[in-house]
Amino acid sequence: MTQPKTHTLDVPGAVLYYDVRSNDSSSAPVLLLIGSPMGATGFGTLSGHFADRTVVTYDPRGVERSERTDDATESTPDEHADDLHRLISALDAGPVDIFASSGGAVNALALVARHPEQVKTLVAHEPPAAQVLPDREQALAASVDIHETYQRSGLGPAMAKFIMLVAHKGLIPLDFADQHGPDPANFGLPTEDDGSRDDVLVGQNIISCTHYQHDFEALRAASTRVVIAAGAESTGEMAHRAAVAVAGRLGTKPVTFPGDHGGFLGGEYGMKGEPDAFAAALRQVLI
C-alpha cells in the first residue's frame, strides 16, 4: 500500500476530497471506508490494517475538506448516495467493497438500493435508521429537538442532547424530547453560542439521516451482499437496535463486531476503540 494520494471530484453542490491508498498487486476489490459526518481522518487506523489491498477514504459533502458549493443547509442520504455513486464511477475499478459506519451506513444502504452493481459487499455498521425502531416516534422527535436546540442555542447544548440520545440504552421514553438537556460543560463542550449554524452533524445531517426511509424491497433484491454489523459493547443503544431491526427487515441477523459505535477508531478524534480486533472481524466478513 502506498501513502494516500488525494484527489478531488466535482459533484452537484460540492467538491469532494478523497484519498487513495493504492496496492497495484492486489486482485481484491477496492475497499471504500466511509462514515457520515465522519470524514477520511476517522479511518486512518483502520486503513492501515488493509495494506494488502487498495483502500479509499473520503470526506462527505460539507465535512472537513469537502466544501459545499451551494447554499443548502441540509444534506440527505440520497445526495450522499449520489456522491458515492459518482466517486465509485470515478475510481473506474469495478464493484467495490464498502465498510460504512453510522450515517455512512445509512448512505451506503441508499447507494446499494439504487446502484447494487457498484458494490460487491457492503458491511453497514450501526446505521441510525430510526424509522425501523418500535419507538420510532420518540427517536425521530429527539432528533428534531436536537436540531432545533442547535438552531436556537448553538452547538454545546445540541451536542449534549445528542450524546444523551445516542448513549441511552433501551426504548426511548415518550417525554425524552421534552427533557432539559445536560450541561454541555459536563462533556467538555462549549457553553457559549458562537453564532455559527453550519455544523454537519446537528445542523445538516441529523434529521435527514434518522428520518430516511430505506427501500428494503430493493435492498433484498440487490446483487450486493449486505452484512449488517453491530457493536458488542453498544447493545441497547439506538444505533445498535436500529442495526438489529434493519437486519431483520433484510431477513438476516447482524454480525457482532468488537467494541462500540466507534470500535474501529484508533485514537482519531480522541476516541479509542478496539481497532485490531475490529479489523480482524471486518477482514473475516469480507472474505
Secondary structure, 3 states (H helix, E strand, C coil): CCCCEEEEEEECCEEEEEEEECCCCCCCCCEEEECCCCCHHHHHHHHHCCCCCCEEEEECCCCCCCCECCCCCCCCHHHHHHHHHHHHHHHCCCCEEEEEECHHHHHHHHHHHHCHHHEEEEEEECCCCHHHCCCHHHHHHHHHHHHHHHHHHCHHHHHHHHHHHHHCECCCCCCHHHCCCCCHHHHCCCCCCCCCCCCHHHHHHHHHHHCCCCCHHHHHHCCCEEEEEEECCCCCEHHHHHHHHHHHHHCCCCEEECCCCCCCCECHHHCECCHHHHHHHHHHHHC
